[in-house]
Amino acid sequence: MNEEEKNIDLRVLNEEEIEERLKDLSGWEYNNNKISKEFKFPAFMDVINLINKLAFFCEKIDHHPDMHIFYKRVVFELTRYSVGGKVTERDFVVAREIERLFKKG
């Protein structure tokens, strides 16, 4: 991904745009300039395995979500700190990847 491609999805989205995109992501919520969702797993290592898989993707696209681990649950909070802690299209790219990895198991 070149520098131009890295920055194309960093435009701050307004609340209407965020709400529209959330319609395609079941269970995700917008609050305090973040989109977030809690995921539940059968075992602690399932949480860790998903995060390990996600880490490589996030590093590649330069997005580093907040992840709060609670034994067999994890809460992801997505916002873009480089644009003042606002939601961008890249947050939705990561949310879709989290969903894909979770469904894949």
Secondary structure as GFF3:
##gff-version 3
##sequence-region A 1 105
A	DSSP	alpha_helix	3	7	.	.	.	ID=ss1
A	DSSP	alpha_helix	15	22	.	.	.	ID=ss2
A	DSSP	beta_strand	29	31	.	.	.	ID=ss3
A	DSSP	beta_strand	34	40	.	.	.	ID=ss4
A	DSSP	alpha_helix	44	61	.	.	.	ID=ss5
A	DSSP	beta_strand	66	70	.	.	.	ID=ss6
A	DSSP	beta_strand	73	78	.	.	.	ID=ss7
A	DSSP	three_ten_helix	81	83	.	.	.	ID=ss8
A	DSSP	alpha_helix	89	104	.	.	.	ID=ss9
###
